[in-house]
Amino acid sequence: MDKLEIKIALSYKIPEKGLTLNGILRGLQEDQNKLMRNIAKAILAAMEKKTIKEHISRHPDRYYRHGKQPRERKLITSFGPIHYRLAQLYDRRTGRVFPPLVQKLSILPYKQYQREALEAAVGQVIHLSYRLGEKEVRRIKGYAPGKSTLHRCIKELADHFGQWPCYRHRSFKFLMVDGTKVKRQESRGRPLDKAEMRWTLASEGVRRRFEPVGFWVDKDWGFIRKDLYKRLDYENLEVLFSDGGPGIENLLSEGMRLQRCVWHGKRDFPFLLYQDGAKKEEQKPFRKLIDEILLFSLTREMVEELLPQDKKVVVQLVEEIKSGIKKLIKSLDPKKYPKTRAYIENFSKNALLVFEYWLEGKGWIPLTTNAIESAFSRIVNRVKRIGRRWSDEGLINWLMIAFRKIYKPALWDELWKKYLKIHKQLRFSNLRVSYAWI
């Protein structure tokens, strides 16, 4: 490994009065970009000189110097723009004139913004809009890639490095699914109808965290199952957690059971009564009945206090819950409240697996899908409150990058390492600092 020594002499004007530590630190912060740009230019010049020498020494009859390019290259880095005129060589064999440093350092042609300068802005648009992300980076650094550059960067990241990995080597047991409506637009910004954005999380077992394994826009559950089947050991899945939306049963494979979200069951109840024409006063007796069902007041902390010797208590609890649900269904006139009654009947068929699973000696599984809703609240807020309208491709591209930034920092770092194509990097070896009053 070669060593390069760069000698730097810095002179500072030190105010005699009024200087504080923050004044020193802010001054250094404002000057660091200028310092780094000059160091970068010195390194480029040193490497260029060495590269040219190597070319000529290896093939003295083939290459000779051919001046510099007529125009400076503008290379925008994370510490600002560098203007540099590349030296050229002439190849006698091919008649080609070329800058050897471009090949040596893999400098991308026709690109001002270097890839390493894009990470800060891309990181901002995960949480802010493209416009505000650009403005914030420009405010902090004094420059920033435009919205179009950011869109292209996220598309490039998603296309080349954002694919879902294969999880067939993972022993996932639980699958949790959810979705929400998003506003869509054409490529030119013209608004379209709403579409369903759906996502899934998977867990390797009781008390193991759920992690994202898929995003889709405007795809039915049948398509989603086929996609998951390619990447997961689908036959190993035991339980599907959902809010009971239409078509979700298409995700069930043989031997896989469904646990409905208890929280959604109670939350949706008054809304369905309203759809059946029941106003607030008319709903009171039904809401009182559902409040009396113990299932809807249980928490994970409460059930986890139960021990194996409490089996009889759990069996009795299940019977009380079933009795309460039957009482509620019986009170709902099928002619007057058809939607509400059908909903509670369907809900009751798949709401008690949590107890069956524990009675089988397998532990407590989640009562709700709050894990997925909590995990994706930041993403949903960004998509629906900040982004407003999306193209299908643009939303998927953003999702593939955003989940890494928000929930998988290790994958975010790995993504940029691949994107920047960093095989080896500059290593700082020695520093000598001295001072002298002038």
C-alpha positions in Angstrom: 0.0 0.0 0.0 1.4 3.4 -1.0 1.6 6.3 1.3 0.9 9.9 0.3 1.9 12.8 2.5 0.0 16.1 2.1 1.4 19.2 3.9 -1.1 21.8 4.9 -0.4 25.2 6.5 -3.4 26.9 8.0 -3.6 30.4 9.3 -6.4 31.7 11.4 -7.4 35.2 12.5 -8.1 35.0 16.2 -10.2 37.8 17.7 -8.7 39.3 20.9 -12.1 39.7 22.5 -15.5 38.1 22.3 -14.4 34.7 21.0 -16.2 31.7 22.5 -15.9 27.9 22.1 -19.0 27.9 19.9 -17.4 30.6 17.7 -14.3 28.4 17.2 -16.4 25.3 16.4 -18.7 27.2 14.0 -15.7 28.7 12.2 -14.1 25.3 11.8 -17.4 23.8 10.6 -17.7 26.5 7.9 -14.1 26.0 6.8 -14.1 22.2 6.8 -15.7 21.9 3.3 -13.1 24.2 1.8 -10.3 22.3 3.5 -11.7 18.9 2.3 -12.0 20.1 -1.3 -8.4 21.3 -1.4 -7.2 18.0 0.1 -9.3 16.1 -2.5 -7.8 18.1 -5.4 -4.3 17.4 -4.1 -5.0 13.7 -3.9 -6.5 13.7 -7.5 -3.4 15.6 -8.8 -1.0 13.1 -7.0 -2.9 10.1 -8.3 -3.1 11.4 -11.8 0.6 12.1 -11.9 1.3 8.6 -10.7 -1.1 7.0 -13.1 0.3 8.8 -16.1 3.9 7.8 -15.1 2.8 4.2 -14.8 1.2 4.2 -18.3 4.2 5.7 -19.9 6.8 3.6 -18.1 5.0 0.3 -19.0 4.4 1.3 -22.6 6.9 4.1 -23.5 6.3 3.7 -27.3 2.5 3.7 -27.0 1.5 6.6 -24.7 2.6 10.2 -24.4 1.2 13.3 -22.6 -1.4 15.3 -24.5 -2.1 18.2 -22.2 -5.3 18.6 -20.3 -9.0 18.6 -21.2 -10.1 22.0 -22.5 -12.8 22.3 -19.8 -12.8 21.6 -16.1 -14.8 18.7 -14.8 -17.3 19.8 -12.0 -17.5 17.1 -9.4 -20.0 17.8 -6.7 -19.1 15.9 -3.6 -20.5 15.8 0.0 -18.3 18.7 0.9 -19.1 20.8 -2.2 -18.1 21.2 -5.8 -14.5 20.4 -7.0 -13.4 21.9 -10.3 -10.6 19.9 -11.9 -9.0 19.8 -15.4 -8.1 16.2 -16.2 -4.8 15.5 -17.8 -4.8 13.4 -21.0 -2.8 10.7 -22.7 -2.5 10.0 -26.4 -2.6 6.3 -27.5 -0.5 5.9 -30.6 -1.9 2.4 -31.3 -5.6 3.5 -31.4 -5.3 7.2 -32.0 -7.4 7.8 -28.9 -7.0 10.7 -26.5 -8.2 9.8 -23.0 -7.9 11.0 -19.3 -6.3 8.0 -17.5 -7.6 9.1 -14.1 -11.2 8.5 -15.2 -10.5 4.8 -15.6 -8.2 4.6 -12.6 -10.9 6.0 -10.2 -14.0 4.8 -12.0 -15.2 8.4 -12.4 -18.7 8.3 -14.0 -19.0 10.3 -17.3 -21.5 13.1 -17.7 -22.2 13.2 -13.9 -21.7 16.3 -11.8 -23.2 14.9 -8.6 -21.0 12.1 -7.4 -22.9 9.2 -5.8 -21.4 9.8 -2.3 -22.9 13.3 -2.3 -26.5 12.0 -2.7 -26.9 10.0 0.6 -27.7 13.0 2.8 -30.5 14.2 0.4 -31.9 10.7 -0.2 -32.0 10.2 3.6 -34.0 13.5 3.9 -36.6 12.5 1.3 -37.4 9.4 3.3 -39.0 11.7 5.9 -39.7 14.8 3.9 -41.1 15.5 0.5 -38.6 15.7 -2.4 -38.9 19.5 -2.5 -38.4 20.0 1.2 -35.6 17.4 1.4 -33.7 19.3 -1.3 -34.3 22.6 0.5 -33.1 21.3 3.9 -29.9 19.9 2.5 -29.3 23.1 0.5 -29.8 25.1 3.8 -27.3 23.0 5.7 -24.7 22.4 3.0 -25.2 25.3 0.6 -25.9 23.0 -2.3 -28.2 20.0 -3.0 -29.3 17.8 -5.9 -32.6 18.8 -7.5 -35.8 16.8 -7.3 -35.3 15.1 -10.6 -31.8 13.9 -9.6 -33.3 12.5 -6.3 -36.0 10.7 -8.2 -33.5 9.2 -10.5 -31.2 8.2 -7.6 -34.0 6.4 -5.7 -35.1 4.6 -8.9 -31.5 3.6 -9.6 -31.1 2.4 -6.0 -34.4 0.4 -6.1 -33.7 -1.1 -9.5 -30.2 -2.3 -8.8 -30.0 -2.9 -5.1 -33.6 -2.7 -3.7 -34.9 -6.2 -4.5 -36.3 -8.3 -1.6 -33.8 -11.0 -0.6 -34.8 -14.7 -0.5 -35.9 -15.7 2.9 -36.3 -19.4 2.3 -33.5 -20.1 4.8 -35.4 -18.4 7.6 -37.9 -20.4 9.7 -40.7 -17.9 9.7 -43.9 -19.1 11.6 -46.1 -16.0 11.6 -47.2 -13.7 8.8 -48.9 -10.4 9.5 -50.6 -8.4 6.7 -52.2 -5.0 6.4 -52.9 -2.3 3.8 -54.2 1.2 3.2 -55.5 3.3 0.4 -53.1 5.7 -1.4 -53.7 8.4 -4.0 -52.2 7.7 -7.4 -51.0 9.8 -10.3 -49.8 9.4 -13.8 -46.2 10.1 -14.8 -47.0 13.7 -15.7 -48.8 14.3 -12.3 -52.4 13.9 -13.5 -54.4 12.4 -10.5 -55.8 8.9 -10.8 -58.1 6.8 -8.6 -57.0 5.4 -5.2 -55.2 2.1 -5.0 -54.4 -0.4 -2.2 -50.9 -0.3 -0.8 -50.2 -3.6 1.0 -47.4 -4.9 3.1 -46.4 -8.0 5.1 -44.3 -8.7 8.1 -43.0 -12.1 9.2 -41.7 -13.5 12.5 -39.8 -16.6 13.5 -42.0 -17.4 16.5 -43.4 -16.3 19.8 -41.7 -13.2 21.3 -39.6 -12.8 18.1 -39.9 -9.4 16.3 -41.8 -9.0 13.1 -39.8 -7.7 10.1 -40.9 -6.5 6.6 -40.9 -9.1 3.8 -42.9 -7.4 1.1 -44.6 -4.3 -0.4 -47.2 -4.1 -3.2 -49.3 -1.5 -4.8 -52.6 -2.4 -6.6 -52.0 -6.1 -6.3 -54.6 -8.7 -5.0 -53.8 -11.1 -2.2 -53.6 -14.0 -4.7 -50.7 -12.3 -6.5 -49.1 -11.4 -3.1 -49.2 -15.1 -2.0 -47.4 -16.2 -5.2 -44.7 -13.6 -4.7 -44.2 -14.6 -1.1 -44.2 -18.3 -2.0 -41.1 -17.7 -4.2 -39.1 -16.0 -1.4 -40.4 -17.6 1.9 -40.6 -21.1 3.2 -44.4 -20.7 2.9 -45.3 -24.2 4.0 -43.6 -23.5 7.4 -46.0 -20.7 8.2 -48.4 -21.5 11.0 -50.5 -18.3 11.7 -51.7 -15.4 9.6 -52.6 -12.2 11.5 -54.9 -9.7 9.7 -57.8 -7.3 10.2 -60.0 -9.5 8.1 -60.2 -7.6 4.8 -61.8 -9.3 1.8 -59.6 -11.8 0.0 -57.0 -12.2 2.8 -58.0 -15.9 3.1 -56.2 -16.4 -0.2 -53.0 -16.1 1.8 -53.8 -19.2 3.8 -52.0 -22.4 2.9 -52.8 -25.9 4.1 -52.4 -26.1 7.9 -52.1 -22.3 8.3 -54.6 -20.7 10.7 -56.0 -17.2 10.9 -56.0 -14.9 13.9 -58.2 -11.8 13.5 -57.0 -8.6 15.1 -59.0 -8.1 18.3 -58.5 -4.3 18.3 -60.0 -4.0 14.7 -62.9 -6.2 15.7 -64.0 -3.7 18.4 -63.0 -0.5 16.4 -65.0 -1.5 13.3 -68.1 -2.4 15.2 -69.7 1.1 15.6 -68.9 2.0 12.1 -70.7 -1.1 10.8 -73.7 -0.3 13.0 -73.7 3.2 11.4 -73.7 1.6 7.9 -76.7 -0.4 9.0 -78.5 2.8 9.9 -78.0 2.8 13.7 -77.3 6.3 15.1 -75.5 7.0 18.3 -78.4 6.4 20.8 -79.5 3.3 19.0 -75.9 1.9 19.2 -75.6 2.2 23.0 -77.1 -1.2 24.0 -74.9 -3.0 21.4 -71.8 -1.2 22.4 -72.5 -2.1 26.1 -72.7 -5.7 25.1 -69.4 -5.7 23.2 -67.7 -3.9 26.1 -68.8 -6.8 28.4 -66.9 -9.3 26.2 -63.6 -9.9 28.0 -61.7 -10.6 24.8 -61.8 -6.9 23.9 -60.3 -5.7 27.3 -57.4 -8.2 27.4 -53.8 -7.0 26.9 -50.7 -9.0 26.1 -49.4 -8.2 29.6 -52.5 -9.7 31.2 -52.5 -13.0 29.3 -48.7 -13.5 29.7 -49.2 -13.5 33.5 -51.1 -16.8 33.1 -49.0 -19.9 33.9 -49.4 -23.5 32.5 -51.2 -24.5 35.7 -53.9 -21.9 34.9 -55.2 -24.0 32.0 -58.7 -24.3 33.6 -58.9 -20.5 34.0 -58.1 -20.0 30.3 -60.7 -22.7 29.2 -63.3 -20.9 31.4 -62.3 -17.6 30.0 -62.8 -18.8 26.4 -66.2 -20.2 27.2 -67.2 -16.8 28.7 -66.0 -15.0 25.6 -67.9 -17.3 23.3 -71.0 -16.9 25.4 -70.7 -13.1 25.2 -70.2 -13.1 21.4 -73.3 -15.4 21.0 -75.3 -13.0 23.1 -74.1 -10.1 21.0 -75.0 -11.9 17.7 -78.4 -12.9 19.0 -79.2 -9.2 19.8 -78.4 -8.1 16.2 -81.6 -8.6 14.1 -80.3 -10.0 10.8 -82.9 -8.0 8.8 -82.1 -4.7 10.6 -78.3 -5.1 11.1 -77.2 -7.5 8.3 -73.6 -6.1 7.9 -72.9 -5.9 11.6 -74.2 -9.3 12.4 -72.3 -10.9 9.4 -69.1 -9.2 10.5 -69.3 -10.4 14.1 -70.1 -13.9 13.0 -67.1 -14.0 10.7 -64.9 -12.3 13.3 -65.8 -14.9 16.0 -64.7 -17.8 13.8 -61.1 -16.6 13.8 -60.7 -14.5 16.9 -59.8 -17.1 19.5 -56.8 -18.8 18.0 -54.7 -16.9 20.5 -56.1 -19.1 23.3 -56.0 -22.3 21.3 -52.4 -21.8 20.4 -51.5 -21.3 24.1 -53.6 -24.3 25.2 -51.5 -26.3 22.7 -48.5 -25.3 24.7 -47.0 -23.1 22.1 -47.1 -19.7 23.9 -49.0 -16.5 23.5 -49.3 -15.1 20.0 -50.2 -11.4 19.4 -53.9 -10.4 20.0 -53.7 -7.5 17.5 -51.9 -6.4 14.4 -50.8 -3.2 16.2 -47.1 -4.3 15.6 -47.5 -3.8 11.9 -49.5 -0.6 12.3 -47.0 0.8 14.7 -44.1 -0.2 12.5 -45.5 1.4 9.4 -47.1 4.5 10.9 -44.2 6.6 9.9 -44.3 5.2 6.3 -48.1 5.7 6.0 -47.8 9.2 7.4 -45.1 10.1 4.8 -47.0 8.4 1.9 -50.5 9.9 2.7 -49.8 13.2 4.4 -46.5 14.4 2.7 -46.3 12.6 -0.6 -50.1 13.0 -1.3 -50.0 11.4 -4.8 -47.7 8.7 -6.2 -47.1 6.7 -9.3 -47.2 2.9 -8.7 -43.5 2.6 -9.7 -42.4 5.7 -7.7 -44.1 4.5 -4.6 -42.6 1.0 -4.7 -39.2 2.4 -5.4 -39.5 4.8 -2.4 -40.8 2.0 -0.1 -37.9 -0.3 -1.0 -35.4 2.4 0.1 -37.4 3.9 3.0 -37.9 0.7 5.0 -34.1 0.2 5.1 -33.5 3.7 6.4 -36.3 3.6 9.0 -36.2 0.0 10.2 -33.0 -1.7 8.9 -30.0 0.7 9.4 -27.6 -2.2 8.6 -29.3 -2.7 5.2 -29.2 1.0 4.6 -25.4 1.1 5.1 -25.0 -2.1 3.0 -27.1 -0.5 0.2 -24.9 2.6 0.0 -21.7 0.5 0.1 -23.0 -1.4 -2.9 -24.2 1.7 -4.7 -20.9 3.5 -4.2 -19.0 0.4 -5.3 -16.5 0.8 -2.4 -14.1 -2.1 -2.5 -11.3 -0.3 -0.8 -11.1 3.2 0.6 -8.6 5.9 1.6 -7.2 5.2 5.1 -5.8 7.9 7.4 -2.4 6.8 8.6 -0.8 9.7 10.5 -1.4 13.2 11.7 1.0 15.8 13.1 -0.4 19.1 14.4 1.6 22.1 15.7 0.9 25.7 16.1 2.8 29.0 16.1 1.7 32.6 16.8 2.5 34.8 13.8 
